[in-house]
Amino acid sequence: MMAEDRRDVGLLAVTSADRLNAGWTAASRARERGVVHARSHIEKLLVDLPPHCAIVTVTDGHPAAK
């Protein structure tokens, strides 16, 4: 429904912020060690979005989660 009138919206449902961050951090560290093709799950999901897209993030987590 969010993209019904627009085609420049990405929707990201985050079910585990800690796992998302851990994967992103691990891929970043791997690239620092020379593994040039290392990509996290989130990077693989968002790679095809055009740069001008807005991203709406929904988190299903604990109210104290940041």
mmCIF file of the N, C-alpha and C atoms, coordinates in Angstrom:
data_MODEL
# 
_entry.id   MODEL 
# 
loop_
_atom_site.group_PDB 
_atom_site.id 
_atom_site.type_symbol 
_atom_site.label_atom_id 
_atom_site.label_alt_id 
_atom_site.label_comp_id 
_atom_site.label_asym_id 
_atom_site.label_entity_id 
_atom_site.label_seq_id 
_atom_site.pdbx_PDB_ins_code 
_atom_site.Cartn_x 
_atom_site.Cartn_y 
_atom_site.Cartn_z 
_atom_site.occupancy 
_atom_site.B_iso_or_equiv 
_atom_site.pdbx_formal_charge 
_atom_site.auth_seq_id 
_atom_site.auth_comp_id 
_atom_site.auth_asym_id 
_atom_site.auth_atom_id 
_atom_site.pdbx_PDB_model_num 
ATOM 1   N N  . MET A 1 1  ? 0.820  -1.188 0.000  1.00 0.00 ? 1  MET A N  1 
ATOM 2   C CA . MET A 1 1  ? 0.000  0.000  0.000  1.00 0.00 ? 1  MET A CA 1 
ATOM 3   C C  . MET A 1 1  ? 0.870  1.260  0.000  1.00 0.00 ? 1  MET A C  1 
ATOM 4   N N  . MET A 1 2  ? 2.025  1.185  0.656  1.00 0.00 ? 2  MET A N  1 
ATOM 5   C CA . MET A 1 2  ? 2.866  2.377  0.749  1.00 0.00 ? 2  MET A CA 1 
ATOM 6   C C  . MET A 1 2  ? 3.361  2.842  -0.610 1.00 0.00 ? 2  MET A C  1 
ATOM 7   N N  . ALA A 1 3  ? 3.649  1.905  -1.485 1.00 0.00 ? 3  ALA A N  1 
ATOM 8   C CA . ALA A 1 3  ? 4.204  2.260  -2.789 1.00 0.00 ? 3  ALA A CA 1 
ATOM 9   C C  . ALA A 1 3  ? 3.133  2.260  -3.875 1.00 0.00 ? 3  ALA A C  1 
ATOM 10  N N  . GLU A 1 4  ? 1.890  2.298  -3.476 1.00 0.00 ? 4  GLU A N  1 
ATOM 11  C CA . GLU A 1 4  ? 0.801  2.250  -4.452 1.00 0.00 ? 4  GLU A CA 1 
ATOM 12  C C  . GLU A 1 4  ? 0.867  3.406  -5.438 1.00 0.00 ? 4  GLU A C  1 
ATOM 13  N N  . ASP A 1 5  ? 1.114  4.611  -4.928 1.00 0.00 ? 5  ASP A N  1 
ATOM 14  C CA . ASP A 1 5  ? 1.184  5.789  -5.784 1.00 0.00 ? 5  ASP A CA 1 
ATOM 15  C C  . ASP A 1 5  ? 2.600  6.176  -6.157 1.00 0.00 ? 5  ASP A C  1 
ATOM 16  N N  . ARG A 1 6  ? 3.593  5.572  -5.514 1.00 0.00 ? 6  ARG A N  1 
ATOM 17  C CA . ARG A 1 6  ? 4.986  5.945  -5.750 1.00 0.00 ? 6  ARG A CA 1 
ATOM 18  C C  . ARG A 1 6  ? 5.811  4.695  -5.985 1.00 0.00 ? 6  ARG A C  1 
ATOM 19  N N  . ARG A 1 7  ? 6.845  4.831  -6.766 1.00 0.00 ? 7  ARG A N  1 
ATOM 20  C CA . ARG A 1 7  ? 7.738  3.700  -7.040 1.00 0.00 ? 7  ARG A CA 1 
ATOM 21  C C  . ARG A 1 7  ? 9.147  3.957  -6.504 1.00 0.00 ? 7  ARG A C  1 
ATOM 22  N N  . ASP A 1 8  ? 9.297  4.980  -5.676 1.00 0.00 ? 8  ASP A N  1 
ATOM 23  C CA . ASP A 1 8  ? 10.618 5.310  -5.166 1.00 0.00 ? 8  ASP A CA 1 
ATOM 24  C C  . ASP A 1 8  ? 10.699 5.155  -3.651 1.00 0.00 ? 8  ASP A C  1 
ATOM 25  N N  . VAL A 1 9  ? 10.063 4.092  -3.150 1.00 0.00 ? 9  VAL A N  1 
ATOM 26  C CA . VAL A 1 9  ? 10.037 3.840  -1.720 1.00 0.00 ? 9  VAL A CA 1 
ATOM 27  C C  . VAL A 1 9  ? 10.533 2.421  -1.456 1.00 0.00 ? 9  VAL A C  1 
ATOM 28  N N  . GLY A 1 10 ? 11.452 2.295  -0.504 1.00 0.00 ? 10 GLY A N  1 
ATOM 29  C CA . GLY A 1 10 ? 11.896 0.986  -0.054 1.00 0.00 ? 10 GLY A CA 1 
ATOM 30  C C  . GLY A 1 10 ? 11.388 0.756  1.348  1.00 0.00 ? 10 GLY A C  1 
ATOM 31  N N  . LEU A 1 11 ? 10.916 -0.420 1.632  1.00 0.00 ? 11 LEU A N  1 
ATOM 32  C CA . LEU A 1 11 ? 10.416 -0.758 2.969  1.00 0.00 ? 11 LEU A CA 1 
ATOM 33  C C  . LEU A 1 11 ? 11.313 -1.827 3.566  1.00 0.00 ? 11 LEU A C  1 
ATOM 34  N N  . LEU A 1 12 ? 11.829 -1.559 4.751  1.00 0.00 ? 12 LEU A N  1 
ATOM 35  C CA . LEU A 1 12 ? 12.703 -2.495 5.435  1.00 0.00 ? 12 LEU A CA 1 
ATOM 36  C C  . LEU A 1 12 ? 12.076 -2.852 6.775  1.00 0.00 ? 12 LEU A C  1 
ATOM 37  N N  . ALA A 1 13 ? 11.721 -4.108 6.945  1.00 0.00 ? 13 ALA A N  1 
ATOM 38  C CA . ALA A 1 13 ? 11.175 -4.591 8.218  1.00 0.00 ? 13 ALA A CA 1 
ATOM 39  C C  . ALA A 1 13 ? 12.312 -5.243 8.995  1.00 0.00 ? 13 ALA A C  1 
ATOM 40  N N  . VAL A 1 14 ? 12.683 -4.655 10.102 1.00 0.00 ? 14 VAL A N  1 
ATOM 41  C CA . VAL A 1 14 ? 13.792 -5.148 10.913 1.00 0.00 ? 14 VAL A CA 1 
ATOM 42  C C  . VAL A 1 14 ? 13.219 -6.002 12.041 1.00 0.00 ? 14 VAL A C  1 
ATOM 43  N N  . THR A 1 15 ? 13.539 -7.286 12.018 1.00 0.00 ? 15 THR A N  1 
ATOM 44  C CA . THR A 1 15 ? 13.051 -8.185 13.064 1.00 0.00 ? 15 THR A CA 1 
ATOM 45  C C  . THR A 1 15 ? 14.110 -8.471 14.114 1.00 0.00 ? 15 THR A C  1 
ATOM 46  N N  . SER A 1 16 ? 15.368 -8.171 13.799 1.00 0.00 ? 16 SER A N  1 
ATOM 47  C CA . SER A 1 16 ? 16.450 -8.364 14.762 1.00 0.00 ? 16 SER A CA 1 
ATOM 48  C C  . SER A 1 16 ? 17.534 -7.329 14.496 1.00 0.00 ? 16 SER A C  1 
ATOM 49  N N  . ALA A 1 17 ? 17.460 -6.218 15.199 1.00 0.00 ? 17 ALA A N  1 
ATOM 50  C CA . ALA A 1 17 ? 18.432 -5.143 15.000 1.00 0.00 ? 17 ALA A CA 1 
ATOM 51  C C  . ALA A 1 17 ? 19.847 -5.595 15.343 1.00 0.00 ? 17 ALA A C  1 
ATOM 52  N N  . ASP A 1 18 ? 19.994 -6.440 16.355 1.00 0.00 ? 18 ASP A N  1 
ATOM 53  C CA . ASP A 1 18 ? 21.334 -6.885 16.724 1.00 0.00 ? 18 ASP A CA 1 
ATOM 54  C C  . ASP A 1 18 ? 21.947 -7.787 15.657 1.00 0.00 ? 18 ASP A C  1 
ATOM 55  N N  . ARG A 1 19 ? 21.154 -8.651 15.059 1.00 0.00 ? 19 ARG A N  1 
ATOM 56  C CA . ARG A 1 19 ? 21.686 -9.506 13.978 1.00 0.00 ? 19 ARG A CA 1 
ATOM 57  C C  . ARG A 1 19 ? 21.986 -8.695 12.728 1.00 0.00 ? 19 ARG A C  1 
ATOM 58  N N  . LEU A 1 20 ? 21.137 -7.721 12.426 1.00 0.00 ? 20 LEU A N  1 
ATOM 59  C CA . LEU A 1 20 ? 21.373 -6.845 11.280 1.00 0.00 ? 20 LEU A CA 1 
ATOM 60  C C  . LEU A 1 20 ? 22.695 -6.104 11.467 1.00 0.00 ? 20 LEU A C  1 
ATOM 61  N N  . ASN A 1 21 ? 22.904 -5.545 12.655 1.00 0.00 ? 21 ASN A N  1 
ATOM 62  C CA . ASN A 1 21 ? 24.134 -4.819 12.939 1.00 0.00 ? 21 ASN A CA 1 
ATOM 63  C C  . ASN A 1 21 ? 25.348 -5.740 12.931 1.00 0.00 ? 21 ASN A C  1 
ATOM 64  N N  . ALA A 1 22 ? 25.210 -6.939 13.487 1.00 0.00 ? 22 ALA A N  1 
ATOM 65  C CA . ALA A 1 22 ? 26.330 -7.881 13.523 1.00 0.00 ? 22 ALA A CA 1 
ATOM 66  C C  . ALA A 1 22 ? 26.765 -8.271 12.113 1.00 0.00 ? 22 ALA A C  1 
ATOM 67  N N  . GLY A 1 23 ? 25.808 -8.520 11.240 1.00 0.00 ? 23 GLY A N  1 
ATOM 68  C CA . GLY A 1 23 ? 26.135 -8.870 9.854  1.00 0.00 ? 23 GLY A CA 1 
ATOM 69  C C  . GLY A 1 23 ? 26.799 -7.721 9.118  1.00 0.00 ? 23 GLY A C  1 
ATOM 70  N N  . TRP A 1 24 ? 26.282 -6.539 9.327  1.00 0.00 ? 24 TRP A N  1 
ATOM 71  C CA . TRP A 1 24 ? 26.830 -5.341 8.679  1.00 0.00 ? 24 TRP A CA 1 
ATOM 72  C C  . TRP A 1 24 ? 28.258 -5.095 9.165  1.00 0.00 ? 24 TRP A C  1 
ATOM 73  N N  . THR A 1 25 ? 28.460 -5.213 10.473 1.00 0.00 ? 25 THR A N  1 
ATOM 74  C CA . THR A 1 25 ? 29.791 -5.006 11.043 1.00 0.00 ? 25 THR A CA 1 
ATOM 75  C C  . THR A 1 25 ? 30.766 -6.068 10.548 1.00 0.00 ? 25 THR A C  1 
ATOM 76  N N  . ALA A 1 26 ? 30.332 -7.313 10.505 1.00 0.00 ? 26 ALA A N  1 
ATOM 77  C CA . ALA A 1 26 ? 31.204 -8.400 10.036 1.00 0.00 ? 26 ALA A CA 1 
ATOM 78  C C  . ALA A 1 26 ? 31.617 -8.187 8.583  1.00 0.00 ? 26 ALA A C  1 
ATOM 79  N N  . ALA A 1 27 ? 30.690 -7.777 7.742  1.00 0.00 ? 27 ALA A N  1 
ATOM 80  C CA . ALA A 1 27 ? 31.015 -7.539 6.329  1.00 0.00 ? 27 ALA A CA 1 
ATOM 81  C C  . ALA A 1 27 ? 31.984 -6.370 6.190  1.00 0.00 ? 27 ALA A C  1 
ATOM 82  N N  . SER A 1 28 ? 31.764 -5.337 6.977  1.00 0.00 ? 28 SER A N  1 
ATOM 83  C CA . SER A 1 28 ? 32.660 -4.181 6.941  1.00 0.00 ? 28 SER A CA 1 
ATOM 84  C C  . SER A 1 28 ? 34.076 -4.567 7.361  1.00 0.00 ? 28 SER A C  1 
ATOM 85  N N  . ARG A 1 29 ? 34.187 -5.357 8.415  1.00 0.00 ? 29 ARG A N  1 
ATOM 86  C CA . ARG A 1 29 ? 35.505 -5.813 8.871  1.00 0.00 ? 29 ARG A CA 1 
ATOM 87  C C  . ARG A 1 29 ? 36.170 -6.724 7.843  1.00 0.00 ? 29 ARG A C  1 
ATOM 88  N N  . ALA A 1 30 ? 35.387 -7.560 7.203  1.00 0.00 ? 30 ALA A N  1 
ATOM 89  C CA . ALA A 1 30 ? 35.943 -8.442 6.162  1.00 0.00 ? 30 ALA A CA 1 
ATOM 90  C C  . ALA A 1 30 ? 36.508 -7.618 5.014  1.00 0.00 ? 30 ALA A C  1 
ATOM 91  N N  . ARG A 1 31 ? 35.782 -6.558 4.614  1.00 0.00 ? 31 ARG A N  1 
ATOM 92  C CA . ARG A 1 31 ? 36.298 -5.684 3.550  1.00 0.00 ? 31 ARG A CA 1 
ATOM 93  C C  . ARG A 1 31 ? 37.585 -4.995 3.980  1.00 0.00 ? 31 ARG A C  1 
ATOM 94  N N  . GLU A 1 32 ? 37.674 -4.603 5.250  1.00 0.00 ? 32 GLU A N  1 
ATOM 95  C CA . GLU A 1 32 ? 38.906 -3.983 5.761  1.00 0.00 ? 32 GLU A CA 1 
ATOM 96  C C  . GLU A 1 32 ? 40.083 -4.951 5.693  1.00 0.00 ? 32 GLU A C  1 
ATOM 97  N N  . ARG A 1 33 ? 39.793 -6.253 5.799  1.00 0.00 ? 33 ARG A N  1 
ATOM 98  C CA . ARG A 1 33 ? 40.836 -7.282 5.714  1.00 0.00 ? 33 ARG A CA 1 
ATOM 99  C C  . ARG A 1 33 ? 41.115 -7.707 4.273  1.00 0.00 ? 33 ARG A C  1 
ATOM 100 N N  . GLY A 1 34 ? 40.455 -7.072 3.317  1.00 0.00 ? 34 GLY A N  1 
ATOM 101 C CA . GLY A 1 34 ? 40.745 -7.350 1.922  1.00 0.00 ? 34 GLY A CA 1 
ATOM 102 C C  . GLY A 1 34 ? 39.752 -8.240 1.196  1.00 0.00 ? 34 GLY A C  1 
ATOM 103 N N  . VAL A 1 35 ? 38.693 -8.666 1.861  1.00 0.00 ? 35 VAL A N  1 
ATOM 104 C CA . VAL A 1 35 ? 37.669 -9.478 1.206  1.00 0.00 ? 35 VAL A CA 1 
ATOM 105 C C  . VAL A 1 35 ? 36.726 -8.504 0.494  1.00 0.00 ? 35 VAL A C  1 
ATOM 106 N N  . VAL A 1 36 ? 37.085 -8.120 -0.720 1.00 0.00 ? 36 VAL A N  1 
ATOM 107 C CA . VAL A 1 36 ? 36.408 -7.011 -1.403 1.00 0.00 ? 36 VAL A CA 1 
ATOM 108 C C  . VAL A 1 36 ? 34.942 -7.286 -1.733 1.00 0.00 ? 36 VAL A C  1 
ATOM 109 N N  . HIS A 1 37 ? 34.560 -8.542 -1.858 1.00 0.00 ? 37 HIS A N  1 
ATOM 110 C CA . HIS A 1 37 ? 33.177 -8.866 -2.229 1.00 0.00 ? 37 HIS A CA 1 
ATOM 111 C C  . HIS A 1 37 ? 32.292 -9.193 -1.021 1.00 0.00 ? 37 HIS A C  1 
ATOM 112 N N  . ALA A 1 38 ? 32.795 -8.980 0.188  1.00 0.00 ? 38 ALA A N  1 
ATOM 113 C CA . ALA A 1 38 ? 32.003 -9.268 1.383  1.00 0.00 ? 38 ALA A CA 1 
ATOM 114 C C  . ALA A 1 38 ? 30.816 -8.303 1.455  1.00 0.00 ? 38 ALA A C  1 
ATOM 115 N N  . ARG A 1 39 ? 29.620 -8.836 1.590  1.00 0.00 ? 39 ARG A N  1 
ATOM 116 C CA . ARG A 1 39 ? 28.407 -8.022 1.697  1.00 0.00 ? 39 ARG A CA 1 
ATOM 117 C C  . ARG A 1 39 ? 27.506 -8.604 2.778  1.00 0.00 ? 39 ARG A C  1 
ATOM 118 N N  . SER A 1 40 ? 26.914 -7.742 3.560  1.00 0.00 ? 40 SER A N  1 
ATOM 119 C CA . SER A 1 40 ? 25.970 -8.178 4.576  1.00 0.00 ? 40 SER A CA 1 
ATOM 120 C C  . SER A 1 40 ? 24.612 -8.421 3.930  1.00 0.00 ? 40 SER A C  1 
ATOM 121 N N  . HIS A 1 41 ? 23.738 -9.052 4.673  1.00 0.00 ? 41 HIS A N  1 
ATOM 122 C CA . HIS A 1 41 ? 22.394 -9.328 4.167  1.00 0.00 ? 41 HIS A CA 1 
ATOM 123 C C  . HIS A 1 41 ? 21.660 -8.042 3.821  1.00 0.00 ? 41 HIS A C  1 
ATOM 124 N N  . ILE A 1 42 ? 21.786 -7.037 4.671  1.00 0.00 ? 42 ILE A N  1 
ATOM 125 C CA . ILE A 1 42 ? 21.104 -5.767 4.426  1.00 0.00 ? 42 ILE A CA 1 
ATOM 126 C C  . ILE A 1 42 ? 21.643 -5.085 3.165  1.00 0.00 ? 42 ILE A C  1 
ATOM 127 N N  . GLU A 1 43 ? 22.938 -5.172 2.932  1.00 0.00 ? 43 GLU A N  1 
ATOM 128 C CA . GLU A 1 43 ? 23.517 -4.591 1.715  1.00 0.00 ? 43 GLU A CA 1 
ATOM 129 C C  . GLU A 1 43 ? 23.000 -5.309 0.471  1.00 0.00 ? 43 GLU A C  1 
ATOM 130 N N  . LYS A 1 44 ? 22.858 -6.616 0.566  1.00 0.00 ? 44 LYS A N  1 
ATOM 131 C CA . LYS A 1 44 ? 22.326 -7.380 -0.571 1.00 0.00 ? 44 LYS A CA 1 
ATOM 132 C C  . LYS A 1 44 ? 20.872 -7.019 -0.847 1.00 0.00 ? 44 LYS A C  1 
ATOM 133 N N  . LEU A 1 45 ? 20.103 -6.778 0.218  1.00 0.00 ? 45 LEU A N  1 
ATOM 134 C CA . LEU A 1 45 ? 18.697 -6.417 0.036  1.00 0.00 ? 45 LEU A CA 1 
ATOM 135 C C  . LEU A 1 45 ? 18.522 -5.039 -0.590 1.00 0.00 ? 45 LEU A C  1 
ATOM 136 N N  . LEU A 1 46 ? 19.376 -4.104 -0.212 1.00 0.00 ? 46 LEU A N  1 
ATOM 137 C CA . LEU A 1 46 ? 19.190 -2.717 -0.632 1.00 0.00 ? 46 LEU A CA 1 
ATOM 138 C C  . LEU A 1 46 ? 19.989 -2.322 -1.871 1.00 0.00 ? 46 LEU A C  1 
ATOM 139 N N  . VAL A 1 47 ? 20.822 -3.213 -2.381 1.00 0.00 ? 47 VAL A N  1 
ATOM 140 C CA . VAL A 1 47 ? 21.713 -2.861 -3.484 1.00 0.00 ? 47 VAL A CA 1 
ATOM 141 C C  . VAL A 1 47 ? 20.956 -2.408 -4.742 1.00 0.00 ? 47 VAL A C  1 
ATOM 142 N N  . ASP A 1 48 ? 19.785 -2.933 -4.986 1.00 0.00 ? 48 ASP A N  1 
ATOM 143 C CA . ASP A 1 48 ? 19.055 -2.602 -6.213 1.00 0.00 ? 48 ASP A CA 1 
ATOM 144 C C  . ASP A 1 48 ? 18.174 -1.364 -6.098 1.00 0.00 ? 48 ASP A C  1 
ATOM 145 N N  . LEU A 1 49 ? 18.089 -0.776 -4.915 1.00 0.00 ? 49 LEU A N  1 
ATOM 146 C CA . LEU A 1 49 ? 17.291 0.444  -4.772 1.00 0.00 ? 49 LEU A CA 1 
ATOM 147 C C  . LEU A 1 49 ? 18.029 1.616  -5.400 1.00 0.00 ? 49 LEU A C  1 
ATOM 148 N N  . PRO A 1 50 ? 17.349 2.409  -6.196 1.00 0.00 ? 50 PRO A N  1 
ATOM 149 C CA . PRO A 1 50 ? 17.993 3.605  -6.747 1.00 0.00 ? 50 PRO A CA 1 
ATOM 150 C C  . PRO A 1 50 ? 18.378 4.572  -5.623 1.00 0.00 ? 50 PRO A C  1 
ATOM 151 N N  . PRO A 1 51 ? 19.428 5.353  -5.823 1.00 0.00 ? 51 PRO A N  1 
ATOM 152 C CA . PRO A 1 51 ? 19.902 6.257  -4.767 1.00 0.00 ? 51 PRO A CA 1 
ATOM 153 C C  . PRO A 1 51 ? 18.872 7.281  -4.301 1.00 0.00 ? 51 PRO A C  1 
ATOM 154 N N  . HIS A 1 52 ? 17.918 7.619  -5.137 1.00 0.00 ? 52 HIS A N  1 
ATOM 155 C CA . HIS A 1 52 ? 16.936 8.642  -4.756 1.00 0.00 ? 52 HIS A CA 1 
ATOM 156 C C  . HIS A 1 52 ? 15.766 8.087  -3.935 1.00 0.00 ? 52 HIS A C  1 
ATOM 157 N N  . CYS A 1 53 ? 15.724 6.788  -3.724 1.00 0.00 ? 53 CYS A N  1 
ATOM 158 C CA . CYS A 1 53 ? 14.606 6.189  -2.989 1.00 0.00 ? 53 CYS A CA 1 
ATOM 159 C C  . CYS A 1 53 ? 14.624 6.572  -1.518 1.00 0.00 ? 53 CYS A C  1 
ATOM 160 N N  . ALA A 1 54 ? 13.443 6.746  -0.978 1.00 0.00 ? 54 ALA A N  1 
ATOM 161 C CA . ALA A 1 54 ? 13.288 6.894  0.463  1.00 0.00 ? 54 ALA A CA 1 
ATOM 162 C C  . ALA A 1 54 ? 13.159 5.499  1.059  1.00 0.00 ? 54 ALA A C  1 
ATOM 163 N N  . ILE A 1 55 ? 13.689 5.319  2.250  1.00 0.00 ? 55 ILE A N  1 
ATOM 164 C CA . ILE A 1 55 ? 13.588 4.024  2.916  1.00 0.00 ? 55 ILE A CA 1 
ATOM 165 C C  . ILE A 1 55 ? 12.781 4.201  4.200  1.00 0.00 ? 55 ILE A C  1 
ATOM 166 N N  . VAL A 1 56 ? 11.744 3.408  4.326  1.00 0.00 ? 56 VAL A N  1 
ATOM 167 C CA . VAL A 1 56 ? 10.931 3.392  5.537  1.00 0.00 ? 56 VAL A CA 1 
ATOM 168 C C  . VAL A 1 56 ? 11.329 2.152  6.318  1.00 0.00 ? 56 VAL A C  1 
ATOM 169 N N  . THR A 1 57 ? 11.708 2.335  7.568  1.00 0.00 ? 57 THR A N  1 
ATOM 170 C CA . THR A 1 57 ? 12.148 1.218  8.398  1.00 0.00 ? 57 THR A CA 1 
ATOM 171 C C  . THR A 1 57 ? 11.129 0.957  9.493  1.00 0.00 ? 57 THR A C  1 
ATOM 172 N N  . VAL A 1 58 ? 10.751 -0.297 9.640  1.00 0.00 ? 58 VAL A N  1 
ATOM 173 C CA . VAL A 1 58 ? 9.822  -0.713 10.681 1.00 0.00 ? 58 VAL A CA 1 
ATOM 174 C C  . VAL A 1 58 ? 10.555 -1.726 11.546 1.00 0.00 ? 58 VAL A C  1 
ATOM 175 N N  . THR A 1 59 ? 10.561 -1.486 12.840 1.00 0.00 ? 59 THR A N  1 
ATOM 176 C CA . THR A 1 59 ? 11.239 -2.388 13.750 1.00 0.00 ? 59 THR A CA 1 
ATOM 177 C C  . THR A 1 59 ? 10.219 -3.085 14.644 1.00 0.00 ? 59 THR A C  1 
ATOM 178 N N  . ASP A 1 60 ? 10.299 -4.398 14.660 1.00 0.00 ? 60 ASP A N  1 
ATOM 179 C CA . ASP A 1 60 ? 9.472  -5.195 15.567 1.00 0.00 ? 60 ASP A CA 1 
ATOM 180 C C  . ASP A 1 60 ? 10.397 -5.622 16.686 1.00 0.00 ? 60 ASP A C  1 
ATOM 181 N N  . GLY A 1 61 ? 10.505 -4.778 17.697 1.00 0.00 ? 61 GLY A N  1 
ATOM 182 C CA . GLY A 1 61 ? 11.453 -5.075 18.761 1.00 0.00 ? 61 GLY A CA 1 
ATOM 183 C C  . GLY A 1 61 ? 10.979 -4.545 20.096 1.00 0.00 ? 61 GLY A C  1 
ATOM 184 N N  . HIS A 1 62 ? 11.822 -4.710 21.057 1.00 0.00 ? 62 HIS A N  1 
ATOM 185 C CA . HIS A 1 62 ? 11.547 -4.245 22.409 1.00 0.00 ? 62 HIS A CA 1 
ATOM 186 C C  . HIS A 1 62 ? 11.479 -2.724 22.425 1.00 0.00 ? 62 HIS A C  1 
ATOM 187 N N  . PRO A 1 63 ? 10.570 -2.139 23.188 1.00 0.00 ? 63 PRO A N  1 
ATOM 188 C CA . PRO A 1 63 ? 10.448 -0.673 23.228 1.00 0.00 ? 63 PRO A CA 1 
ATOM 189 C C  . PRO A 1 63 ? 11.743 0.039  23.631 1.00 0.00 ? 63 PRO A C  1 
ATOM 190 N N  . ALA A 1 64 ? 12.624 -0.622 24.366 1.00 0.00 ? 64 ALA A N  1 
ATOM 191 C CA . ALA A 1 64 ? 13.869 0.004  24.781 1.00 0.00 ? 64 ALA A CA 1 
ATOM 192 C C  . ALA A 1 64 ? 14.974 -0.122 23.737 1.00 0.00 ? 64 ALA A C  1 
ATOM 193 N N  . ALA A 1 65 ? 14.707 -0.852 22.658 1.00 0.00 ? 65 ALA A N  1 
ATOM 194 C CA . ALA A 1 65 ? 15.710 -1.018 21.606 1.00 0.00 ? 65 ALA A CA 1 
ATOM 195 C C  . ALA A 1 65 ? 15.969 0.302  20.917 1.00 0.00 ? 65 ALA A C  1 
ATOM 196 N N  . LYS A 1 66 ? 17.216 0.540  20.554 1.00 0.00 ? 66 LYS A N  1 
ATOM 197 C CA . LYS A 1 66 ? 17.573 1.800  19.874 1.00 0.00 ? 66 LYS A CA 1 
ATOM 198 C C  . LYS A 1 66 ? 17.768 1.570  18.406 1.00 0.00 ? 66 LYS A C  1 
# 
